[in-house]
Amino acid sequence: MGRNGVVKKKYNNQLVTHLHPKSPVSEAYRTLRTNLQYTLPGGELRSLLVTSAGPDEGKSLTLANLGVIIAQSGKRVLIIDADLRKPSQHKILELSNRAGLTNVLVSTEQIDELVIPTEIDNLYLLPSGPIPPNPAELLNSQRAKDIVNEAKEKYDVVLIDSPPSLAVTDSSLLAKLTDGVLLVIRSGVTRQEPLADTVKTLEKTGTKILGAVLNEVLYNRKEYHYYYYYSDSE
């Protein structure tokens, strides 16, 4: 066990794929997992960046639930919280954030020393660690590339959380290190123009946008956190 350790034995009630694995929402995540695999050559998802146009659109929660669903299929999943401005994966998974990605970026520490095993089989977290004064500079480094490449060698799937794409350049820097990007759109919150600008910004870097998730959809007058997937071919 690394320096962080597991500090709690319960999970945020929003982690629905773990708490209610047979629910319609969990089934929607399984569909998302399957569709993501079909978008890639060979049908194998190895690394994915999850982001959104703006804040509070559900990207981190979407990533965490997707991580659970993939782990439930038997694959070893590492979540990297690369949102070095407002990290939240440690809150969702209720784990320590004393040390993490920032420490590995600025020192010779290895990810194995700081990865935290969760109580969910096959699911691991590399938290953000302390918030640095220069996130973009740290992420735009050879060290960041080496960390992601090492993670891809040691885990079946690597999921990377990042800040909203329009606010800072971090997402564009990280996207180039993954198989592609999943955009999260919050119904009634995400505006069309910022979303379009986000797509253009990511495409300029040569990033492959695999699809998008629409959450908090109103259905039959009730609010559900349903997640839908679509690709460019649809």
HELIX and SHEET records of a PDB file:
HELIX    1   1 VAL A   16  LEU A   19  1                                   4    
HELIX    2   2 PRO A   24  TYR A   38  1                                  15    
HELIX    3   3 PRO A   41  GLY A   43  5                                   3    
HELIX    4   4 LYS A   59  GLN A   72  1                                  14    
HELIX    5   5 GLN A   89  ILE A   92  1                                   4    
HELIX    6   6 LEU A  101  VAL A  106  1                                   6    
HELIX    7   7 ILE A  111  LEU A  114  1                                   4    
HELIX    8   8 PRO A  135  LEU A  139  1                                   5    
HELIX    9   9 GLN A  142  LYS A  154  1                                  13    
HELIX   10  10 ASP A  170  ALA A  175  1                                   6    
HELIX   11  11 GLN A  192  LYS A  204  1                                  13    
SHEET    1   A 8 ILE A 116  PRO A 117  0                                        
SHEET    2   A 8 LEU A 123  LEU A 126 -1                                        
SHEET    3   A 8 VAL A  77  ASP A  81  1                                        
SHEET    4   A 8 VAL A 157  ASP A 161  1                                        
SHEET    5   A 8 SER A  47  SER A  52  1                                        
SHEET    6   A 8 VAL A 181  ARG A 186  1                                        
SHEET    7   A 8 ILE A 209  ASN A 215  1                                        
SHEET    8   A 8 TYR A 228  TYR A 230 -1                                        
SHEET    1   B 2 VAL A 217  TYR A 219  0                                        
SHEET    2   B 2 LYS A 222  TYR A 224 -1                                        
END                                                                             
